[in-house]
Amino acid sequence: INEIDVFREILKTNPEMFTFFTNSFLIEISKETMNLPYKYISFNNLRKAKYRLITKIGEDIVEKQVVTGEAREHLEHMGENINLLKENAIKSLDEMKENHLISKYVDQKYLLNEVLTQELEKGNQKTFDYIIEKYKDILLKNSFKIESYEDTIFKQYNIPVKDENLIKDMNFLENGLWDMTFKNCFYIENEFYFFDQEWRAKHIPVEFILYRSIIYTISLRRYINIEDLMEKYHLKKYREIFDELDSKLQKEIRDDKIWKFYSQNKYFDI
């Protein structure tokens, strides 16, 4: 719901109602004891029920819990992803504890997407390049080459790849955490700390993860041409198949009925 539009309508009806609505608040009721005062709570309701989680941010901790029992398997899946990171000597802020995923709260200014944007804003192109090269090195850990289209994620999702040389150029991961993007990583004292790794796919390209990092970090576009970045990291040639793969992965996660309703009714006339 667009809160600004709603408040405009409220003020048209009765200006005094502004005070009433701005003093409204959310009460959370739980069957379990809640020991932490939360500053922020969010629900990812656009997803299918089996992927829906609640994110709760407290003073110094972040929790993820399931909305219903249907999503328990997904949370366990996240626990497996945390172990995968550790097995590959990649730092993570997350840990599983009593059917909850717990993370240490870190200030948003340390988010990798924020750090990279700040470096560009300051004109530190060399530092920007250095950080991305370090990030790429982490993604490339344990990567390997695949010769045949049949063995790739593109075959799994029926995405045609007309030029098989594209497959041969890519670096693949056996268990690719495809959301290891800039926005799901903190950069603290020259070290990367990943968090919120929900998704994993077999034989996914490292280049796809880097591609998603760039296209979803909108703030970079204020200081650098995205096309130039794509060219620099040799990603342009993959654009068509990566866009299709990203679309199919997202479609697999979201609830189509809710997504259709949301996309058709972004604004409500009250």
Residue frames as qw, qx, qy, qz and C-alpha x, y, z in Angstrom:
[[0.000, 0.891, 0.454, 0.000, 0.00, 0.00, 0.00],
 [0.395, 0.451, -0.034, 0.800, 1.31, 3.47, -0.84],
 [0.362, -0.547, -0.544, 0.523, 1.35, 5.23, 2.56],
 [0.111, -0.185, 0.063, 0.974, 1.80, 8.71, 1.06],
 [0.272, -0.259, -0.578, -0.725, -1.36, 8.38, -1.05],
 [0.447, -0.519, -0.727, 0.056, -3.28, 7.04, 1.93],
 [0.316, -0.450, -0.363, 0.752, -2.23, 9.97, 4.13],
 [0.036, -0.016, -0.287, -0.957, -3.20, 12.45, 1.44],
 [0.395, -0.405, -0.670, -0.481, -6.71, 10.94, 1.34],
 [0.463, -0.508, -0.625, 0.371, -6.92, 10.96, 5.14],
 [0.221, -0.290, -0.141, 0.920, -5.94, 14.64, 5.31],
 [0.184, -0.203, -0.471, -0.839, -8.53, 15.52, 2.66],
 [0.481, -0.493, -0.694, -0.208, -11.21, 13.84, 4.76],
 [0.524, -0.837, -0.126, -0.097, -10.15, 15.14, 8.17],
 [0.362, 0.697, -0.453, 0.422, -6.77, 16.77, 8.97],
 [0.495, -0.597, 0.461, -0.431, -7.12, 15.85, 12.64],
 [0.992, -0.025, 0.063, -0.109, -6.97, 12.16, 11.72],
 [0.554, 0.637, -0.468, 0.260, -3.27, 12.56, 10.87],
 [0.204, -0.570, 0.635, -0.479, -2.34, 12.45, 14.57],
 [0.858, -0.131, 0.327, -0.374, -4.49, 9.40, 15.17],
 [0.938, 0.339, -0.077, 0.005, -2.90, 7.38, 12.37],
 [0.422, 0.662, -0.511, 0.351, 0.70, 8.41, 13.04],
 [0.327, -0.483, 0.652, -0.484, 0.32, 7.13, 16.59],
 [0.957, 0.005, -0.027, -0.287, -0.89, 3.73, 15.49],
 [0.088, -0.603, 0.792, -0.027, 1.44, 0.81, 16.14],
 [0.742, 0.121, -0.617, -0.233, 1.88, -2.93, 15.65],
 [0.624, -0.454, 0.531, -0.349, 1.29, -5.43, 18.42],
 [0.540, 0.300, -0.773, -0.145, 2.97, -8.81, 17.95],
 [0.769, -0.325, 0.343, -0.430, 1.42, -11.77, 19.74],
 [0.466, 0.407, -0.783, -0.059, 3.28, -15.05, 20.02],
 [0.900, -0.309, -0.260, -0.168, 2.74, -18.47, 21.57],
 [0.792, -0.031, -0.303, 0.529, 6.37, -18.33, 22.67],
 [0.381, -0.815, -0.111, 0.423, 8.13, -15.95, 25.07],
 [0.535, 0.715, 0.032, 0.449, 9.75, -13.04, 23.25],
 [0.654, -0.526, -0.150, 0.523, 12.88, -11.93, 25.05],
 [0.408, -0.070, 0.214, 0.885, 14.07, -9.27, 22.60],
 [0.264, 0.767, 0.266, -0.521, 12.57, -5.89, 21.80],
 [0.602, 0.269, 0.533, 0.530, 12.57, -5.77, 18.01],
 [0.018, -0.528, 0.074, 0.846, 13.23, -2.60, 16.03],
 [0.448, 0.400, -0.432, -0.673, 12.12, -3.97, 12.68],
 [0.569, 0.078, 0.812, -0.100, 10.05, -6.91, 11.49],
 [0.432, 0.419, -0.397, -0.693, 9.42, -7.91, 7.88],
 [0.727, 0.152, 0.653, -0.151, 7.52, -10.68, 6.11],
 [0.046, 0.316, -0.666, -0.674, 8.31, -11.89, 2.58],
 [0.582, 0.312, 0.595, -0.457, 4.68, -12.53, 1.66],
 [0.559, 0.582, -0.298, -0.510, 5.23, -12.46, -2.11],
 [0.110, 0.378, -0.913, -0.105, 6.81, -15.90, -1.87],
 [0.715, -0.168, -0.618, -0.280, 5.23, -19.32, -1.96],
 [0.693, -0.648, 0.054, -0.313, 4.26, -20.46, 1.53],
 [0.954, -0.146, -0.069, 0.252, 7.12, -22.97, 1.69],
 [0.595, 0.305, -0.114, 0.735, 9.66, -20.13, 1.36],
 [0.182, -0.828, -0.111, -0.518, 8.09, -17.54, 3.67],
 [0.606, -0.159, -0.484, 0.611, 10.22, -16.32, 6.55],
 [0.236, -0.951, -0.177, -0.088, 10.00, -13.55, 9.14],
 [0.568, 0.307, -0.281, 0.710, 13.02, -11.29, 9.65],
 [0.449, -0.863, -0.231, -0.020, 13.31, -9.67, 13.10],
 [0.505, 0.457, -0.282, 0.676, 16.00, -7.10, 13.85],
 [0.565, -0.755, -0.288, 0.167, 16.85, -6.27, 17.46],
 [0.214, -0.941, 0.206, 0.165, 19.52, -4.09, 19.05],
 [0.085, -0.675, 0.701, 0.216, 22.44, -6.35, 18.17],
 [0.377, -0.031, 0.921, 0.093, 20.91, -9.44, 16.61],
 [0.544, 0.237, -0.338, -0.730, 18.93, -10.48, 13.54],
 [0.478, 0.010, 0.858, -0.189, 16.62, -13.52, 13.59],
 [0.480, 0.138, -0.545, -0.674, 14.93, -15.42, 10.81],
 [0.423, 0.053, 0.820, -0.383, 11.97, -17.65, 11.63],
 [0.006, 0.240, 0.851, 0.468, 9.44, -19.61, 9.62],
 [0.428, -0.135, -0.037, -0.893, 5.95, -18.22, 9.11],
 [0.891, -0.105, 0.095, -0.432, 4.40, -21.69, 9.15],
 [0.750, -0.293, 0.588, 0.077, 5.60, -25.28, 9.36],
 [0.796, 0.572, 0.188, 0.061, 5.67, -25.43, 5.56],
 [0.340, 0.875, -0.286, 0.194, 8.80, -23.27, 5.51],
 [0.695, -0.620, 0.362, 0.028, 10.76, -25.33, 8.05],
 [0.879, 0.146, 0.298, 0.341, 12.51, -27.29, 5.32],
 [0.425, 0.808, 0.014, 0.407, 13.61, -24.04, 3.69],
 [0.322, -0.875, 0.301, -0.199, 15.15, -22.81, 6.96],
 [0.851, -0.301, 0.399, 0.161, 16.98, -26.14, 7.32],
 [0.736, 0.535, 0.189, 0.369, 18.19, -25.65, 3.75],
 [0.082, 0.929, -0.176, 0.316, 19.67, -22.31, 4.83],
 [0.662, -0.639, 0.391, -0.014, 21.48, -24.11, 7.65],
 [0.881, 0.118, 0.336, 0.311, 23.05, -26.42, 5.05],
 [0.470, 0.794, 0.043, 0.385, 24.14, -23.36, 3.06],
 [0.312, -0.888, 0.298, -0.157, 25.85, -21.92, 6.14],
 [0.817, -0.336, 0.440, 0.161, 27.79, -25.18, 6.50],
 [0.765, 0.494, 0.233, 0.340, 28.76, -25.03, 2.81],
 [0.139, 0.935, -0.153, 0.288, 30.24, -21.59, 3.32],
 [0.550, -0.716, 0.425, -0.061, 32.24, -22.79, 6.31],
 [0.901, 0.012, 0.381, 0.209, 33.49, -25.86, 4.43],
 [0.629, 0.603, 0.157, 0.466, 34.83, -23.52, 1.75],
 [0.511, -0.283, -0.199, 0.787, 36.49, -21.23, 4.34],
 [0.005, 0.510, 0.283, 0.812, 34.08, -18.39, 3.51],
 [0.053, -0.094, -0.596, 0.796, 33.06, -16.25, 6.46],
 [0.302, -0.537, -0.610, -0.498, 29.40, -16.02, 7.43],
 [0.189, -0.321, 0.390, -0.842, 27.55, -14.07, 10.12],
 [0.760, -0.189, -0.165, -0.600, 24.76, -16.65, 10.34],
 [0.084, 0.174, -0.959, 0.208, 24.26, -19.67, 12.56],
 [0.606, -0.348, -0.550, -0.457, 21.36, -22.00, 13.31],
 [0.036, 0.122, -0.744, 0.656, 20.06, -22.09, 16.87],
 [0.240, 0.315, 0.782, -0.482, 16.88, -23.80, 18.08],
 [0.355, 0.584, 0.703, 0.198, 15.02, -23.67, 14.75],
 [0.103, 0.965, 0.091, -0.223, 16.01, -20.02, 14.27],
 [0.697, 0.368, 0.015, 0.616, 18.68, -18.50, 12.10],
 [0.371, -0.874, -0.112, 0.294, 20.63, -15.97, 14.13],
 [0.605, 0.485, 0.001, 0.631, 23.01, -13.27, 12.88],
 [0.379, -0.468, -0.227, 0.765, 24.99, -10.56, 14.58],
 [0.260, 0.916, 0.304, -0.033, 23.59, -7.14, 13.66],
 [0.541, -0.134, 0.204, 0.805, 26.05, -5.08, 11.61],
 [0.136, 0.684, 0.101, -0.709, 25.63, -1.45, 10.62],
 [0.696, 0.622, 0.357, -0.027, 24.32, -1.03, 7.07],
 [0.166, 0.911, -0.312, -0.212, 27.29, 1.15, 6.11],
 [0.345, -0.474, 0.789, 0.180, 29.41, -2.03, 5.96],
 [0.798, 0.397, 0.436, -0.127, 27.21, -3.65, 3.31],
 [0.566, -0.095, 0.517, 0.635, 29.36, -4.41, 0.29],
 [0.303, 0.682, 0.510, 0.427, 27.00, -2.58, -2.08],
 [0.191, -0.972, -0.125, 0.052, 27.24, 0.52, 0.15],
 [0.575, -0.564, 0.324, 0.497, 31.03, 0.28, 0.42],
 [0.535, 0.202, 0.553, 0.606, 31.44, -0.02, -3.36],
 [0.137, 0.855, 0.407, 0.291, 29.08, 2.90, -3.99],
 [0.363, -0.904, 0.017, 0.227, 30.96, 5.05, -1.46],
 [0.609, -0.303, 0.419, 0.601, 34.29, 4.28, -3.12],
 [0.391, 0.493, 0.524, 0.574, 32.93, 5.42, -6.47],
 [0.101, -0.946, -0.294, -0.089, 31.42, 8.55, -4.90],
 [0.463, -0.784, 0.195, 0.366, 34.86, 9.42, -3.50],
 [0.502, 0.785, -0.327, -0.155, 36.45, 8.77, -6.90],
 [0.390, -0.529, 0.754, 0.008, 38.41, 5.76, -5.64],
 [0.817, 0.359, -0.267, -0.363, 38.17, 3.66, -8.82],
 [0.406, 0.435, -0.790, 0.145, 41.27, 1.61, -7.92],
 [0.267, -0.150, 0.778, -0.549, 39.86, 0.64, -4.53],
 [0.758, 0.234, 0.146, -0.591, 36.53, -0.23, -6.19],
 [0.724, 0.432, -0.505, -0.188, 38.31, -2.50, -8.69],
 [0.153, 0.387, -0.845, 0.335, 40.44, -4.08, -5.96],
 [0.503, -0.049, 0.621, -0.600, 37.41, -5.00, -3.82],
 [0.831, 0.311, -0.013, -0.462, 35.54, -6.54, -6.76],
 [0.562, 0.466, -0.683, -0.006, 38.60, -8.60, -7.75],
 [0.094, -0.257, 0.841, -0.467, 38.81, -9.93, -4.17],
 [0.675, 0.136, 0.375, -0.620, 35.09, -10.68, -4.25],
 [0.771, 0.419, -0.351, -0.327, 35.49, -12.55, -7.56],
 [0.272, 0.427, -0.843, 0.184, 38.31, -14.65, -6.06],
 [0.404, -0.078, 0.732, -0.542, 35.93, -15.85, -3.34],
 [0.778, 0.325, 0.119, -0.524, 33.25, -16.78, -5.87],
 [0.644, 0.528, -0.526, -0.173, 35.79, -18.65, -7.98],
 [0.294, -0.425, 0.818, -0.255, 36.85, -20.90, -5.09],
 [0.464, 0.043, 0.881, -0.083, 36.36, -24.53, -6.13],
 [0.628, 0.581, 0.046, -0.516, 34.89, -23.52, -9.50],
 [0.516, -0.122, 0.772, 0.351, 35.42, -25.73, -12.54],
 [0.292, 0.323, -0.462, -0.772, 34.77, -25.88, -16.26],
 [0.648, 0.278, 0.673, -0.221, 31.91, -27.71, -17.97],
 [0.128, -0.178, 0.680, 0.699, 32.06, -28.64, -21.62],
 [0.075, -0.337, -0.848, -0.402, 28.50, -29.79, -22.24],
 [0.357, -0.291, -0.076, -0.885, 25.27, -27.79, -22.08],
 [0.708, -0.293, -0.587, -0.262, 23.52, -30.92, -20.81],
 [0.623, -0.230, -0.575, 0.478, 25.37, -30.69, -17.48],
 [0.128, 0.154, -0.184, 0.962, 24.46, -27.08, -16.72],
 [0.157, 0.426, 0.615, -0.645, 21.66, -25.28, -14.92],
 [0.333, 0.337, -0.272, -0.838, 20.55, -23.89, -18.29],
 [0.359, -0.022, -0.872, -0.332, 19.52, -27.37, -19.37],
 [0.098, -0.296, -0.843, 0.439, 17.69, -27.88, -16.07],
 [0.197, 0.571, 0.375, -0.703, 15.57, -24.77, -16.74],
 [0.561, 0.526, 0.591, 0.245, 15.25, -25.35, -20.49],
 [0.060, 0.905, -0.086, -0.413, 17.14, -22.18, -21.39],
 [0.848, 0.438, 0.142, 0.261, 18.64, -22.56, -24.86],
 [0.310, -0.755, 0.338, 0.468, 22.29, -21.58, -25.33],
 [0.756, 0.646, 0.020, -0.099, 22.94, -21.25, -29.06],
 [0.432, 0.714, -0.501, 0.228, 26.70, -20.75, -28.76],
 [0.911, -0.322, -0.235, 0.105, 28.28, -23.61, -26.79],
 [0.539, 0.350, -0.307, 0.702, 31.47, -21.58, -26.47],
 [0.327, -0.652, 0.116, -0.675, 29.60, -19.50, -23.88],
 [0.904, -0.401, -0.080, -0.126, 29.33, -22.61, -21.71],
 [0.856, 0.103, -0.191, 0.469, 33.03, -23.34, -22.10],
 [0.224, 0.590, -0.191, 0.752, 33.92, -19.79, -21.08],
 [0.544, -0.668, 0.013, -0.507, 32.03, -19.94, -17.78],
 [0.195, 0.275, -0.830, 0.445, 33.25, -21.11, -14.37],
 [0.669, -0.387, -0.437, -0.460, 30.74, -23.35, -12.60],
 [0.233, -0.389, 0.685, -0.570, 30.05, -24.23, -8.98],
 [0.252, -0.124, -0.959, -0.035, 28.87, -27.64, -7.82],
 [0.221, -0.690, -0.667, 0.172, 26.58, -26.07, -5.23],
 [0.241, 0.323, 0.083, 0.911, 26.23, -22.44, -6.24],
 [0.117, -0.652, -0.547, 0.511, 24.80, -20.03, -3.67],
 [0.347, 0.486, 0.442, 0.669, 23.42, -17.70, -6.31],
 [0.181, -0.922, -0.241, -0.242, 22.48, -14.93, -3.88],
 [0.669, -0.406, -0.056, 0.621, 26.08, -14.26, -2.76],
 [0.326, 0.754, 0.246, 0.515, 25.60, -10.75, -4.10],
 [0.247, 0.374, -0.269, 0.853, 26.92, -7.38, -2.94],
 [0.453, -0.502, 0.007, -0.737, 23.75, -6.73, -0.93],
 [0.909, -0.361, -0.140, -0.156, 24.12, -10.00, 1.02],
 [0.800, 0.059, -0.249, 0.543, 27.68, -9.36, 2.11],
 [0.295, -0.950, 0.033, 0.095, 29.43, -7.11, 4.60],
 [0.693, 0.461, -0.220, 0.508, 32.92, -5.80, 3.97],
 [0.506, -0.856, 0.060, -0.084, 34.69, -5.20, 7.28],
 [0.386, -0.735, 0.523, 0.191, 38.43, -4.54, 7.64],
 [0.292, 0.531, -0.690, -0.397, 39.14, -5.98, 4.17],
 [0.136, 0.002, 0.989, -0.052, 37.20, -9.18, 4.91],
 [0.493, -0.125, -0.458, -0.729, 33.95, -10.44, 3.38],
 [0.214, 0.073, 0.854, -0.468, 31.16, -11.75, 5.61],
 [0.332, -0.164, -0.650, -0.664, 28.17, -13.27, 3.81],
 [0.284, 0.138, 0.706, -0.634, 24.68, -13.59, 5.27],
 [0.604, 0.405, 0.278, -0.628, 21.12, -14.53, 4.33],
 [0.176, 0.332, -0.806, -0.458, 22.09, -17.31, 1.90],
 [0.704, 0.124, 0.436, -0.548, 18.74, -18.93, 1.15],
 [0.826, 0.485, 0.016, -0.288, 19.26, -20.35, -2.32],
 [0.375, -0.465, 0.750, 0.283, 21.46, -23.02, -3.84],
 [0.819, 0.486, 0.017, -0.306, 21.59, -24.52, -7.32],
 [0.796, -0.167, 0.485, 0.321, 23.70, -27.20, -8.96],
 [0.569, 0.150, 0.466, 0.661, 26.17, -26.23, -11.69],
 [0.120, 0.952, 0.276, -0.046, 25.50, -22.52, -11.68],
 [0.626, 0.462, -0.057, 0.626, 28.06, -20.10, -13.18],
 [0.435, -0.433, -0.247, 0.749, 30.14, -17.73, -11.05],
 [0.123, 0.111, 0.308, 0.937, 29.58, -15.14, -13.77],
 [0.303, -0.597, -0.611, -0.422, 25.83, -15.29, -13.13],
 [0.504, -0.650, -0.430, 0.371, 26.33, -14.37, -9.46],
 [0.340, -0.264, 0.061, 0.900, 28.56, -11.43, -10.40],
 [0.031, -0.347, -0.542, -0.765, 26.01, -10.37, -13.04],
 [0.390, -0.701, -0.583, -0.132, 23.20, -10.34, -10.46],
 [0.486, -0.505, -0.257, 0.665, 25.38, -8.36, -8.04],
 [0.213, -0.070, 0.233, 0.946, 25.90, -5.63, -10.60],
 [0.166, -0.408, -0.568, -0.695, 22.39, -5.35, -12.01],
 [0.480, -0.677, -0.555, -0.062, 20.77, -5.34, -8.54],
 [0.440, -0.468, -0.216, 0.736, 23.08, -2.69, -7.08],
 [0.266, 0.838, 0.408, 0.245, 21.14, 0.26, -8.46],
 [0.287, -0.915, 0.013, 0.285, 23.20, 2.84, -6.53],
 [0.612, -0.220, 0.433, 0.624, 26.26, 2.12, -8.69],
 [0.427, 0.600, 0.524, 0.427, 24.49, 3.69, -11.66],
 [0.092, -0.979, -0.127, 0.130, 24.89, 7.16, -10.16],
 [0.290, -0.811, 0.411, 0.298, 28.65, 6.97, -10.61],
 [0.234, -0.339, 0.817, 0.403, 29.48, 4.40, -13.27],
 [0.642, 0.277, -0.346, -0.625, 28.05, 3.12, -16.55],
 [0.798, -0.137, 0.540, -0.231, 26.68, -0.38, -15.95],
 [0.855, 0.517, -0.020, -0.042, 27.36, -1.30, -19.57],
 [0.281, 0.755, -0.554, 0.213, 31.03, -0.47, -19.00],
 [0.492, -0.435, 0.686, -0.312, 31.08, -2.76, -15.96],
 [0.906, 0.202, 0.314, -0.197, 29.49, -5.55, -17.98],
 [0.677, 0.684, -0.259, 0.083, 32.12, -5.08, -20.65],
 [0.043, -0.734, 0.620, -0.273, 34.95, -4.96, -18.13],
 [0.500, -0.276, 0.775, -0.271, 33.97, -8.27, -16.54],
 [0.175, 0.163, -0.853, -0.464, 33.07, -9.94, -19.85],
 [0.289, 0.269, 0.811, -0.432, 29.40, -10.35, -18.92],
 [0.427, 0.398, -0.107, -0.804, 27.64, -8.74, -21.89],
 [0.374, 0.204, -0.799, -0.424, 27.72, -11.90, -23.96],
 [0.149, -0.184, -0.950, 0.202, 25.75, -13.76, -21.26],
 [0.255, 0.024, 0.237, -0.937, 23.05, -11.11, -20.76],
 [0.634, -0.032, -0.391, -0.666, 20.20, -12.86, -22.58],
 [0.692, -0.116, -0.713, -0.014, 20.63, -16.26, -20.95],
 [0.258, -0.040, -0.639, 0.724, 21.36, -14.77, -17.51],
 [0.367, -0.059, 0.089, -0.924, 18.23, -12.62, -17.61],
 [0.733, -0.093, -0.480, -0.473, 16.15, -15.66, -18.50],
 [0.585, -0.059, -0.745, 0.314, 17.75, -17.76, -15.77],
 [0.029, 0.022, -0.477, 0.878, 17.20, -15.04, -13.18],
 [0.541, -0.085, -0.137, -0.825, 13.56, -14.72, -14.23],
 [0.758, -0.098, -0.600, -0.236, 12.96, -18.47, -13.92],
 [0.429, -0.030, -0.711, 0.557, 14.64, -18.69, -10.52],
 [0.178, -0.032, 0.307, -0.934, 12.50, -15.81, -9.24],
 [0.649, -0.085, -0.346, -0.672, 9.32, -17.35, -10.70],
 [0.637, -0.066, -0.764, 0.082, 10.07, -20.58, -8.86],
 [0.248, -0.075, -0.626, 0.736, 10.13, -18.72, -5.55],
 [0.238, 0.018, 0.161, -0.958, 7.24, -16.27, -5.79],
 [0.321, 0.431, 0.796, -0.278, 3.55, -16.92, -5.29],
 [0.174, 0.234, 0.580, 0.761, 2.04, -16.16, -8.71],
 [0.153, -0.747, -0.618, -0.189, -1.39, -15.15, -7.40],
 [0.366, -0.795, -0.193, 0.445, 0.00, -12.65, -4.90],
 [0.392, -0.246, 0.356, 0.812, 2.57, -11.39, -7.41],
 [0.117, 0.464, 0.638, 0.604, -0.15, -10.82, -10.01],
 [0.245, -0.847, -0.471, 0.021, -2.29, -8.95, -7.50],
 [0.445, -0.652, 0.005, 0.614, 0.68, -6.85, -6.34],
 [0.354, -0.065, 0.466, 0.808, 1.88, -6.01, -9.86],
 [0.006, 0.558, 0.624, 0.547, -1.65, -4.97, -10.93],
 [0.362, -0.840, -0.335, -0.225, -2.54, -3.08, -7.76],
 [0.550, 0.108, -0.353, 0.749, 0.51, -1.21, -6.54],
 [0.072, -0.105, 0.235, -0.964, -1.69, 1.69, -5.49],
 [0.097, -0.490, -0.862, 0.087, -5.02, 1.52, -3.68],
 [0.160, -0.399, -0.158, -0.889, -7.77, 4.10, -4.07],
 [0.172, -0.284, -0.824, 0.460, -9.35, 4.33, -0.64]]
